[in-house]
Amino acid sequence: MTTAKEPSASGKSVQQQEQ
């Protein structure tokens, strides 16, 4: 369920908002 390329500060909350 983690489609974030690079783990953000939270890595869970800001996974789609950042990218």
PDB file of N, CA, C and O in Angstrom:
ATOM      1  N   MET A   1       0.832  -1.210   0.000  1.00  0.00           N
ATOM      2  CA  MET A   1       0.000   0.000   0.000  1.00  0.00           C
ATOM      3  C   MET A   1       0.866   1.259   0.000  1.00  0.00           C
ATOM      4  O   MET A   1       0.367   2.383   0.051  1.00  0.00           O
ATOM      5  N   THR A   2       2.158   1.036  -0.058  1.00  0.00           N
ATOM      6  CA  THR A   2       3.070   2.184  -0.063  1.00  0.00           C
ATOM      7  C   THR A   2       3.597   2.388  -1.478  1.00  0.00           C
ATOM      8  O   THR A   2       4.447   1.636  -1.954  1.00  0.00           O
ATOM      9  N   THR A   3       3.082   3.412  -2.138  1.00  0.00           N
ATOM     10  CA  THR A   3       3.499   3.661  -3.514  1.00  0.00           C
ATOM     11  C   THR A   3       4.448   4.846  -3.603  1.00  0.00           C
ATOM     12  O   THR A   3       4.704   5.369  -4.688  1.00  0.00           O
ATOM     13  N   ALA A   4       4.964   5.263  -2.460  1.00  0.00           N
ATOM     14  CA  ALA A   4       5.878   6.409  -2.432  1.00  0.00           C
ATOM     15  C   ALA A   4       7.276   5.968  -2.867  1.00  0.00           C
ATOM     16  O   ALA A   4       7.811   4.973  -2.377  1.00  0.00           O
ATOM     17  N   LYS A   5       7.844   6.717  -3.781  1.00  0.00           N
ATOM     18  CA  LYS A   5       9.179   6.374  -4.264  1.00  0.00           C
ATOM     19  C   LYS A   5      10.201   6.458  -3.137  1.00  0.00           C
ATOM     20  O   LYS A   5      10.907   5.493  -2.843  1.00  0.00           O
ATOM     21  N   GLU A   6      10.266   7.631  -2.513  1.00  0.00           N
ATOM     22  CA  GLU A   6      11.175   7.789  -1.379  1.00  0.00           C
ATOM     23  C   GLU A   6      10.379   8.148  -0.128  1.00  0.00           C
ATOM     24  O   GLU A   6       9.542   9.050  -0.168  1.00  0.00           O
ATOM     25  N   PRO A   7      10.624   7.469   0.958  1.00  0.00           N
ATOM     26  CA  PRO A   7       9.931   7.691   2.225  1.00  0.00           C
ATOM     27  C   PRO A   7      10.087   9.125   2.723  1.00  0.00           C
ATOM     28  O   PRO A   7      11.200   9.585   2.979  1.00  0.00           O
ATOM     29  N   SER A   8       8.975   9.817   2.854  1.00  0.00           N
ATOM     30  CA  SER A   8       9.024  11.210   3.319  1.00  0.00           C
ATOM     31  C   SER A   8       9.240  11.255   4.829  1.00  0.00           C
ATOM     32  O   SER A   8       9.572  10.245   5.451  1.00  0.00           O
ATOM     33  N   ALA A   9       9.049  12.426   5.402  1.00  0.00           N
ATOM     34  CA  ALA A   9       9.212  12.586   6.849  1.00  0.00           C
ATOM     35  C   ALA A   9       8.371  11.545   7.573  1.00  0.00           C
ATOM     36  O   ALA A   9       8.843  10.866   8.484  1.00  0.00           O
ATOM     37  N   SER A  10       7.116  11.432   7.150  1.00  0.00           N
ATOM     38  CA  SER A  10       6.232  10.444   7.770  1.00  0.00           C
ATOM     39  C   SER A  10       6.313   9.132   7.000  1.00  0.00           C
ATOM     40  O   SER A  10       6.380   8.053   7.589  1.00  0.00           O
ATOM     41  N   GLY A  11       6.306   9.243   5.694  1.00  0.00           N
ATOM     42  CA  GLY A  11       6.401   8.040   4.869  1.00  0.00           C
ATOM     43  C   GLY A  11       5.055   7.372   4.688  1.00  0.00           C
ATOM     44  O   GLY A  11       4.901   6.477   3.856  1.00  0.00           O
ATOM     45  N   LYS A  12       4.106   7.798   5.449  1.00  0.00           N
ATOM     46  CA  LYS A  12       2.771   7.192   5.336  1.00  0.00           C
ATOM     47  C   LYS A  12       1.719   8.262   5.057  1.00  0.00           C
ATOM     48  O   LYS A  12       0.834   8.088   4.218  1.00  0.00           O
ATOM     49  N   SER A  13       1.838   9.357   5.774  1.00  0.00           N
ATOM     50  CA  SER A  13       0.864  10.428   5.618  1.00  0.00           C
ATOM     51  C   SER A  13       1.158  11.242   4.358  1.00  0.00           C
ATOM     52  O   SER A  13       0.258  11.602   3.599  1.00  0.00           O
ATOM     53  N   VAL A  14       2.443  11.517   4.163  1.00  0.00           N
ATOM     54  CA  VAL A  14       2.812  12.364   3.029  1.00  0.00           C
ATOM     55  C   VAL A  14       3.388  11.516   1.913  1.00  0.00           C
ATOM     56  O   VAL A  14       4.465  11.816   1.397  1.00  0.00           O
ATOM     57  N   GLN A  15       2.695  10.478   1.542  1.00  0.00           N
ATOM     58  CA  GLN A  15       3.204   9.609   0.492  1.00  0.00           C
ATOM     59  C   GLN A  15       2.610   9.999  -0.865  1.00  0.00           C
ATOM     60  O   GLN A  15       3.285   9.891  -1.890  1.00  0.00           O
ATOM     61  N   GLN A  16       1.374  10.444  -0.877  1.00  0.00           N
ATOM     62  CA  GLN A  16       0.760  10.848  -2.127  1.00  0.00           C
ATOM     63  C   GLN A  16       0.690  12.366  -2.240  1.00  0.00           C
ATOM     64  O   GLN A  16       0.608  12.906  -3.343  1.00  0.00           O
ATOM     65  N   GLN A  17       0.721  13.040  -1.121  1.00  0.00           N
ATOM     66  CA  GLN A  17       0.646  14.494  -1.135  1.00  0.00           C
ATOM     67  C   GLN A  17       1.938  15.108  -1.647  1.00  0.00           C
ATOM     68  O   GLN A  17       1.919  16.126  -2.338  1.00  0.00           O
ATOM     69  N   GLU A  18       3.059  14.486  -1.305  1.00  0.00           N
ATOM     70  CA  GLU A  18       4.351  15.000  -1.744  1.00  0.00           C
ATOM     71  C   GLU A  18       4.533  14.784  -3.237  1.00  0.00           C
ATOM     72  O   GLU A  18       4.889  15.710  -3.965  1.00  0.00           O
ATOM     73  N   GLN A  19       4.291  13.572  -3.687  1.00  0.00           N
ATOM     74  CA  GLN A  19       4.467  13.246  -5.095  1.00  0.00           C
ATOM     75  C   GLN A  19       3.144  13.343  -5.789  1.00  0.00           C
ATOM     76  O   GLN A  19       3.060  13.107  -6.994  1.00  0.00           O
TER      77      GLN A  19
END
